[in-house]
């Protein structure tokens, strides 16, 4: 079958791509004319995607991302959902991604539900269940009784007294808890100062009563025919334990959390998607392959490394390349103390000393045999 195709196609496209085109044409029952047109389009895309051996793809990727990024506005927030949740976007978010920040400024989760549970009622119920409620959210007032050295809590709903007591006992040990006239009285064991009593009060206020730790607020929205829950705050591990949640699509914008729960490949995909989304949000068109290369470099070691002195740039084998980036004196002194050698195998170090770079035609030596 492949032999029937024009030889020009077979020469310009790999056999695997031609076979794939054939399968698609057969599946869709394309006419010869449409198949020719499809092959032409595939050929264009393939040739556009090719690069020459020895091409400096790293520098081109850096330039292709950095140049549009200089045009990014400092619009740092994007309002998501009808409730107007503020999400960090623009240049600060791009820096967050490439610096592989441990905790994003605004951690966000997108929770998808399984098909059989996809309804507004179920989404609302789950949203109410996962929002973290602290003691501060369920009480009318909290006061310190200095004469007795105790803390008094007046709940909004007397029915929640049991829940409040259970939460306090789980978090704190050296205390006695009792109920008096629909109030919860907390008495620390032993004598405590006013300062210590104030610290205990702060700890009580911050104690979680219900919901999932870290999830501050939620927004329910409909996308197509699906109900989706967006959260401010992230706790992927706990959310995935909920039966109704679709674990195959639920994601967080926290790269390190994604790597911990789903693995390094998922973190790589998140880096690529988040960087592209941030650029596109600003109307900047960057080819996905440049961002993919950055994602690969950041995750190739099996853990997430930032692009910077403590990550990818700081781990280069070349002393001069490291010194050219940041902390010049530190790298040169350390190299001299350790008796390190630079083999001039990269681009930066060869440019610095005025040698031909190992790229393009500079990658190859020409060997000629002349007749005597």
N, C-alpha and C positions, 0 to 999 in steps of 0.2 A: 504493500500500500504506500509506504514512504517513497518507494522508487518512482511512483507515478507523479509525485510532486516535482515542480521545477527545481533543477539542481542549485539555482541561486539560493533558494530557501534552505536547502540542506547544508549549504556552505556557510550561511550566515547565522543559522540558528542551531543550537545543540539538539541532538537527536531526541533527548528527553522532552524538550519543549514542543517539538514537532509532534511527538506521540500524544502529548497532552492536548494539543490543538485538535488532533484527529479525534480523540475521545469526545471532546466538547462538541465538535461538528456533528459527530454521529449521534450524540445524546440529544442535541437540539434540532437534528435533521436539517442542517444548513445546506443550501444549494451550493453548487460549485463557485458561483460568483460571490456569495456571502462568505464562503470559506476562504477564498482568495483575499477578500477584504480583511477578514479576521487575521490571517497570516501577516498581511501588510502592517496592521496595527501592532501585532505582537512583535514584529521585526523592529518597528520604530521604537517601541518601549524597551526592547532588549538592547538595541544599539545605544539608546540614551542612558541605559543603566550600566554600560560597560566603562571600565577605566583601564588606562594603559599600565603595563607592568612597570613598577618603579615610580608610579605617581604618588605624590605626597598627600595621601588621603587625610591624614591627621591634621595637617596644616589647613587644607581646604575645608575640612569640617569645622575647625576652630574659627576660621574666617567667615564661613557661611552662617554660623550661629551668632558670632560676636558682632558682626556688622549690623544685622537687623536689630540685635539687642540694644545697640547704642541709640536706636530710634524709639525704643520703648518709653512710654510715658511713665511717670512715677505714680500712676493711678494704682494704688496698692490694694484696693478692695473691689470685689465684685459681689453684687447682691444676688444671692441664690434663693429661689423659691418665693412664694407669696409673702412669707413672714420677713423677708429681707435679711437672711443670715449673711453676715459679712464674711467673705472668704478672701484670703490673701491671694492676689494675682499680680500681674505685671513683673517688673524687675525684681522686687523682693522675693517673689515665689521662685523665679528662675535661679536666683542665687541660692535659695533654700535647697533646691533640687540638686544643683551641681556641687554644692558644699556638703551634701548628704547630711543635713541637719538632723540630729537625734530626734527632736520634737518639732514639728512644723508650728508656725505661729498660730494658725487656725487648723487644728486637726479635724478632718471631715470624713464621714463614712457615707457610702451610698449602699443602702440595703435593699436587695431585691427579694421578693417573696416567691415561693414555689407556686406553680400554676393553680393548684387546687385550693390554695389559701389566699388567692389574689382578689381581695375585695376591700372596699373602703373601711368597712366595719372592723375587719381583721387587722388591717394596717394601723388603724387608730388605736386598737387594743394593744398591739405590740409596741407602738410608739409610747403609749402611756406607761407600759411595763418597763421599758428600757431606760427611760429618763432617770438620771440619778437624783434622788431626793435626800437631802441632808436634814438633820434635826431642825436646823434653822428654818427650813421650808414648811415644817409641819407644827410649829409652835406659835403661840400668841406672844409669849414673853419668856425671858430667862433672866433670873436675878440672883445676886449673891447675898446670902444672909450672913453678915459678918459676925453677928453675936453668937451664932451656932456653928459658924465655919462650914456652911453647906451651900448648895446651889439648888434653886427651885425652878422647875420647868412647868409652864402652864400650856398644855397642848391645845391646838385649834379644835381637834375632835377627841373627846375623852376615850373613844373606842380604840384610838391608836396608842394608848398608854403602854399596853403589852409590847407592841412593836418597838416603841422608844426604849423601854427598859432592856429588851433583848439586845438591841443594837449597842447600847451603852455598855452592857456587861461583856459583850464580845470584844469591844475595843479597849476597855479599861479594866484593870485588875483590882488594885487596892482601894476599893470604894464599897460603900453600902448604899443600896437603892431601896427606897420605900415609897409608898403612895399615901398621900394625905390630902383629903378634900379635893379630889380630882387634880392633884398636883404631884409631880414626880420630884422627890427630894433625894439629892445625891450628897452623901457625906463621905469625904475622904477619910481613910484610916490614918490615925495618928494626927499630930498637930501640924497644920500647914499655915504658911504666911499668906498675906493678901495677894502677893505676887504669884505664888503657886496656885492659889485658888482661881485667879484670873486665867492662868494657863490651862487649868482643868476645864474652865468654862469655854475657852476657845476650842479645845479638843472636842468637847461635847457638841458644840455648834457644827463642827466640821464632820461629825460622825454620819456615815451613810445609813439611811433607814431602809430604802428600797431602790430598785433600779440597778443599772450596771455602772460600775465605777468609771468615771471619766466622761460619761455622756451628759453634757450640760443641757442641750435642747434639741428638739426634733422638728422637722417640717415634713408633712405628708404631701406628695404631689402626684398627679397622674401624667404619665408619659406614654402616649399612644393608648394602648388598652391596659397598661399596667400601673399598679399603685406602687410608688417607690418612697422609701423613707430616707430622708437626708438628715444627718446628725452633725451637731457641732460637738467635737470631742470624739475620741476613738477608743474602742476596746474590741478589736476584731475577734479575738479568741473567745470571749464570753458571748458575743452576739451570734457567732456560728453555732453555739450550743442550742439556740432556740430552734425548735422543730420546724416552724413555718419559714425560716430564712433559707434562701437559695444560696448555698455555700459556693456554688460554681461561678456566681457573678458578683457577689457582695465584695466590695473593695473599700480600702481606706486610702487616704493620700499620704499616710506615713510610710515612707519607704522601708525603714528598719522593721516596723511591725509587720509589713507585708512579707519581708524576707524571713522573719521569725516564724510566721504562721504558714505561709505557702511555699517558701523556698526562694532561692536566689534568682531563678528564671522569672518568677512572678515579680520580684523587685525590679529586675531589668525592664520588663514590660511596663511597669508603673513609671519608671524614670522616663522612658520614651514617650508614653502617652501623656504624662503630666507636663513634660517640657513642650511637646507639640501643642497641647491644649493652651498652655500659657502664651505661646508665641501667636497662635491663631486668634486668641482672645483680643490681641492687640492689632490684628489684621496683618501679621507678618507671615510670609510664605517661605518656610525653610523645608528643603527636601528631607524626607524622613530618614534617608540613609545616613545623613550627617549626625542626626540625633541618635540613631541606632549605634553608630560607631562609638559615640560618647557613652551610651548605656553599656556597651560591651566592655569598654575600657574600665568603667567604674565597677563592674561586677565579675570580670574575668578570673579573679583570684578566688572566687567562691564567697567572698564577703564584700560589703559595700565600701568602696573607698571614695573619698571626695576628690574633686579635681583641685589640687592645691598642694601647698608645701607639706601637709601631713598625709597626703594621699598619693595620687598618681604622679604629680610633678616631683614630689619629694622622694619617690621610690625609683627614679630613673637611675640607670647604671652609670651614666656619664656624669663625672664630677662637674665639668664645665656647664653642662645643660642644667644641672641643679643650681649651680652658682648663678647662672644667668637669670633664673626665675626669681628667687627671693633669697634673702640672708646670704649674700655672696661671701662675706668674710668667714662666716661660720663653716660653710662647706669647704672652702679652700684650706682653712686651718685644720679641720678634721681630716681631710684627705692627706695633708702633709704629715700629720701625726701618725696616721695609720699606714702610711706608705702606699696609698692607692694609686692605680694607674688608669688613665683614660685612653681607651683604644680607638677613639674617633670613629665610631661606627654609626653615629646619628647625624642629624642635619645641623642642629644648633652649634655643636662644638666645632664642626668643620667650617661653618660660616664665620665663627669667631676668630679662627686662625687663618682664614682666607684660602682654604683648600676647596677642591671640588667636592660637592656634596654627594653622598651615596644615594642618588635619586635620578630617575630618568636615564639619560645616556651616561651619567656619572656612576651608575651601578655596575657598568660592564667594562672589562678590559678587552682591547682589540689585539688579537694575536695574528700575526701575518708571517707567512713563510715566503721569503724572496729567493729567487734563483740567483746563484753566484754569477 
